[in-house]
């Protein structure tokens, strides 16, 4: 889904789309499986503790992607407005 939304877009919009997509979908799913798979394989409920540490890390990375994309989009938009003002 995110591949189709980011096809032929600028890098800032790609970061915004991938940031939102990973915050809402990828991070929770990956963390869930990092908790459940080791617990199922070993039979020990403490084995899935890595998923508890990975989830906030993935969320922070996803939010940083979103914020950097927003900053890049704003800077690009201001640069376009500035170039239009100097031309016209």
HELIX and SHEET records of a PDB file:
HELIX    1   1 UNK A    2  UNK A    6  1                                   5    
HELIX    2   2 UNK A   11  UNK A   21  1                                  11    
HELIX    3   3 UNK A   22  UNK A   26  3                                   5    
HELIX    4   4 UNK A   27  UNK A   42  1                                  16    
HELIX    5   5 UNK A   45  UNK A   48  5                                   4    
HELIX    6   6 UNK A   49  UNK A   87  1                                  39    
END                                                                             
